[in-house]
Structure formats: structure tokens, C-alpha cells
Amino acid sequence: MEATRARVWDRTGLDGRQALADSLPFAALLGMFAWCVILQPQALSIYGVSLLFSSSIPLVLATISQMFIITLGDIDLGTGYAVGLANVISARYLASSPLIAIGLFAATILGYMIAGALVELRRIPSIIVTLGTSFIWLGAALLILDIPGGTSPDWLAGIFNWAPSMIPVPFLYAAVIAAVASVILFRTTLGTVLRGAGSNPQAVARAGWSLLRIRMLAYGLAGLFGILAGLALTGITTSGDANASANYTLLAIASVILGGGDFAGGKAAPIGGVVGALAISLVGSLLALLNVSSDFQSAVQGIILIVVLAGRSLTRRFEA
Amino acid sequence: MLHVPPSPHPRQIENDVTAPSVAPRPAIDQPYLLRARGIGKRYGNTQALDGVDLAIRQGEVLGIVGHNGAGKSTLMKVIAGFTPPDAGTIEIQGWTGEGRYDLARARDLGVRIAFQELSLCPTLRVFENVVVAHRALAGWGWRQRSQRLIRMQLDSIFPHHRIAPRARIGSLSLAQRQMLEVAQAALTSGRKPRLLILDEPTSALGKESADHLFRYLRAAITDGLGCLLITHRIREILENADRVLVLRNGRVVADRPASELTEEEIIALMGTTTAPAPRGDHQEWAGPAELVVEATDLTTDRLRHIHLQARRGEIIGLAGLDGQGQRELLLEIWRPRRRLGRRAARVSGRGAFVTGDRQAAGLFPLWPVLRNLSISSLFRVGAHGVIHGGKERRLAAQWIQRLAIKGTQATPVVDLSGGTQQKVLVARALAVGADVVLLDDPFRGVDVGTKREIYGLLRDEARGGRCFLWFTTENLELKECDRVYVLHGGAVVAELRGEEITEERVIAASFGGS
């Protein structure tokens, strides 16, 4: 019986029950968006959609950053502050002295890779290492820009000001990000080995791969996407603020899980994660449309997250 | 109807209709593939291997037998390069001897191992796992290459595998995963495999798949492939190996051609002293034949109209091909679920469950034997929510002695061998004092000596009034049962009693007939 099921469902790699679970982030996005439209019918236009999702891209990128680490079975508590660090670096240096900015970005990525090496070599749980790095990122960011300020180079702001009338640009960017992440995670050997290492690290090590290199590379990629998220934030807000993206950490984790990721590791769902990030980024806009006082925003965000993640754990029963 | 060849000369399988005409094996003066001399390995206080010599030639199948804890797995790990030996040397064809003999070198020299503890990544798809296992396949076009190669390899070893290369490994059955494990090890990527180490390759396979595997092996060794075969099924060794290496307590006690040995001799060499008690001998439970388990017209999404009765003192077997609902039936009896309009199974008295999947559902790896054993019986060794340490230790000591568990109460359970771990799980269930004990194929991969000890124990317990409901894929185990229900497609297709329980009848019934 099990063999038959495998044959029917997996001949093309599609799995009926899995598809149901995969649709959760889309359902969440659609649900949130529909609610926004009900409250503000003008949202149902290219301009409206672009506005609603205009500040989603940094969260989308942060989600991918977190995804590389969660796929390994680890967790990154420093995503938010890393995004903040990249934000202030680019706000302060990118326009005036790009070489310094690039140097600092490289140092950040190196820092991420060292964190990965620490987790692997010393067997320190990632939750502890990244808790430490989160303070390093925050501290460095405050050293660079202790009060909000700075500016965005024109080209960066231009990317996020682009608003052609025919396509909602945030969706376009999100689609490109999802595609790139999918290629890395599913089309390359590295991505496959990464997912394998999250699922059964001994098997991967016995096959001759270096878990140290895999971890460092995954963390380096996470750092890279965190920097891209910071750049996006600079382009959108045209300023730098070390504390503005603090809540990105938990939102990114929630997006990864909503999208289909698993804390245990081995599962990567880039498309689901991106869609999940878009859905979660709508919460702020939704609350504004509902005239909920911003005092309650965090609480409501939390409630919506619980509901959405509860939905994920219900659909987990259907997954292979 | 499958013919089971009789021992003691299984090479003369003229009547075996399943064996194709086989090319004669190469003469036994082929060059040596690998020679290990004086291998020693120590883990903490245990000398796992002591002065072990092993030599295998090209085109030879060397069977390795021994009790759990005799050192087979450790020896295989040393040969595969996973762990360096504390003493001894390894010579292998194609190696000058320079540098360390480690995992990378072993792989380069063509040593491949298919594990008992499966080394697959459950979240990956089949072809993805193959590229993880075989680095040489990486590079442009790896997806097509990997899918094609694993499909070919699976087809060549297991003709009816029904494993799609794009399937998720988590969705494959245990048998399919084992097939994949073996096929992955045998796959040629870059370096052709020259020594294939198979550690319990058939423990989860059905008879048909096991036959296919050995047919593949017989063909592959004509090419010069050497094979180290570890299995608890002595008959498999006698039928398929050229030579047999018997390990006992970390030492080699015999290294002889398979044709010179019989099943009884091997078992004697392995060191067990319990002879199988003939069925007629054991006394029955003398008390009232009270019904302890009753299922009437039990139907669920996997089961169809099951009628089952089990009484005090009975050992009831559940048989049939794997995946025909036996496990679901056990779980349904263990946790009867009320369904609208349908009757649930009825159990009177306390129940206990012995799992066959000790890694995932049985053992607590961080705990010692004591805690693993007492966990289900905490209510018996405490009062008012507080555990009485002395009572707990006495309970554990009693059962450790009863089951002859090698090790102390304080031994971390992960340090024990597989068979001993299984004994701890059986002890856990028995210590509860349950009226019904459900066994979910728990003796797969356990050595013969341990199994016989446990069978004797089960009979004793049954005589004392316990009822056992035992799902097993090892047909010979069914002889220990008073009655056997054979399942097919979720329904009972045959009920055999006493003398009717023979391997032939069970196999015939397993395919749907009766």
C-alpha cells in the first residue's frame, strides 16, 4: 500500500497532501489581502498593491537569510540587528565612501561565517552564538550611527522608487528573490547538501562532505541576504536606524515556518517563505486600515502569528 | 510456492526453483582485496575488538556472524574507515600503506557500506540523497544524472522496487529505504565499488526482495567485487557466503568455508547455550481462559472487518506480508479509538507495547538502563507522585536478571548493543505487569541467542497468565505462537492454530489465499 502511494504521488514529484500544506502561506496572503481590500477597495489596483507591499522586500530578504540557517537545523537570533547594521552602514557610507561600506559588509559576512564555524567546531547551540552576534551587530550599528540619520545613494533609492504602471514592483522583486533562493537551494548541489545536512548530518559527513564548510557557507549566505535586506531598507526609508528592524528576527522566523520550513532542519521552502513574508508584512498595513492604535500593533501581530502558525502545525499532519 | 532449502548442505539447491543458473564462482585463489590483522578497538571499559584477523579475496562473499555486542558493527566501522583501530593493520589492494586509513581513503579504494542504521536524509528526495552520498555526481546536469543512475541501479538489484527517483525519502516504506540504502552503496560513481559491506541488508526486506539482492550479489562477485555480509539470518549466510567468520566477545572464534558448517554449529560457535524448546513441551496457562482482547468487525481506514480474540495465557501472532495492516491493528488495540457507528477493540486489563523502532519510539538515549526500564512502571515504585529510589532499583534489578541483560543499571542505554537494547524494551513492558503485551516486530535484527532467550521468557510469561499479541515479519517466530492471524490488505485471511502454523501455510496465506 505504501509503495503504491509513493508511485502515484511521486512520479512527478508532486504530492497531493503536501500540496495542501504548501498552500497555507498563499491562503494567508490572500486572506490578509482580501481583508485589506474590503477595508480599502482602492488597494485593488497596481498602485494600491505596490503601496501595500512597498516595505515588504526587506522582510522577504531577511526571511531568506533566516531560511538558510533554519534549513540547517539552526536558528539565527541576530537577523534583525544584522539587517539594522547593514542599514546603517549603507546609510552612512554607501553614498559617500562605497569602499568602506563594502569592506564593512565583507566583515559582517565574515562574522557570520565565524559564528557558523563556532557552532560546528565547538558544538555550541546556534541559539546561543547568534544571541551573542545579535548584540555585536547592534553594538556595531550604534557605533556607526547612534541616532537615526544618513542617506541613501540615488541608485538604491531609485530601485525602490521604480513604479511602472503595469506591474506591482514589490511582487516582481519578491518573485526574483524567491527564484534565486530556489535555484540555490534546489538546483545546486550545495543547496541539496545543505538540506541533507539539516536532515541527517552524520550521513552527509560520512559521505565525505565537510560539515564545517557547509555550515560556514550557509551562514555566509545568510549574512549576504541579511545585508541585502539592510540595503533594501535603506533604499526604501532613505535613512539608517540601528533599532528599526529589531523585530525582523521573529518575523523572519515566523515567515520561514509559515512557508513550510521546520525547526528540526532539512526542509527549505523559499517560495512559501517569500509568500509568508509578504503576508506577514501586510499585518502592519492591515492594522492601520483597521485603525488599531499602534500601541496594540505588536500584540495583534503576535496573535495573528499564533493563528497562522497554528494553521501550519495542523497542516503538518498531511506532510510526508 | 516457495521452496525453503533444507540445511545442512544448502549449496545443493537443485530443487530451488527460484535460483537461476548461476555462473560458477571464481576459484578461491583470487588475490586478496583486504587483509586486516590484529585489529583491536576499545570503547571506554569495553574491549569491542581484540586481535581480529579478517581477509577477503576478490569475488568472495564473507559472512560475519555473532551475537549483538560481539563486535560485528565495530569491525565494519573500522574496515569502512569510520573509526581508526587502536591496534592492528589494514592492507587493502591499491593502497601503499602510506598515511592514515580513514573514511576518505576507504571510499577512494572502493569500500562501500550499507548500514543497518540507515544513512538516508528523510527530507530529501531519492535522487538528491544519491548526490549527497556520491560527490562525484555533482556538477552540471546532476539531477538527471542522479535520477538515471539510481533508477538503473535499483532496477538491476530489485526489479520490483517501485521507488520513484523523485520520491521523498520520508514517504518510502522501511523496506524501500533499505533497498535504496543498498542500491546507493552499490552505485558506481567515479570509483567502482570493490568491497561492499552489507550490514543486515535484509532485516526489513521481504523474502522476494532478499532473493533479488542475493541474486544480484552472485552476479556482481563474478566481476571481482568482494562482499562482507553481516546478518542474523544464519541460513542466508550458509546459502550465500563462501566463508564464514564467527565473532564472539570481540574475538574471532572461527573462520571456515561455509560448506563445512551447519546452522547448529554456527550457533554453537556464536556462544549460545539455549537449545530451542520443542513446542509440545511448554505448559499452558492453567487458569480461566478469560478473553482479554476482543475485536469484532473492527474497521478503520486501513483495516477491514477484523474479528480477533485473545485470551489469557495465549501467544497470538499477526503475520502476513509487511504493510498489510498488522501494525495498524496493534495500534488500534493499543489505543482503541471510538468511531461513529463503529465498534472499537476492547481490551480488559492493562496493556503494554514493545516497539520495533527502538531509535524513534523506544529508547530514551540520554538515560541509563534503570530509567529506560522503569519509565512505564513508575506508578509501581512510588507513592504520592514521588519515586521510591530503592523500589525502582529493585524492580530494575529483578528484570535485568530475568532477561540476562548485559550491563548494569547505570549503563547508558546507548552503550548497549541493539539486541540488548531490545531486551530493555521488553523488560520495560513486562515490568508494568500488564495483562496484554503488544509486540510490534521488535526482534528484527536481533541475534539468534537473544531471540531464543526472549522466546523462552515469553512462554514463561504466557504460562503465568499474560497474553501476547505479536506482529512479526520473521515467519519462524510464529512457531512460538498458539494461534496466528494472517493479514492481507487489512483483513484476516487465515487463522492458524497449533500444528497448522507452518512457514509454507503462512506464506501461502500471505498472498491472499488461505
Interface residues (C-beta under 8 A of the other chain):
Chain A: M1 E2 A3 T4 R5 A6 R7 W9 D10 R11 T12 G13 D15 R187 T189 T192 V193 R195 G196 G198 S199 N200 Q202 A203 V204 R206 A207 G208 W209 D262 G265 G266 K267 A320
Chain B: F82 L103 A104 R107 S119 L120 C121 P122 T123 L124 R125 E128 N129 V131 V132 A133 H134 R135 A138 G139 W142 R143 R162 I163 A164 R166 A167 R168 G170 S171 L172 S173 Q176 R302 G323 Q324
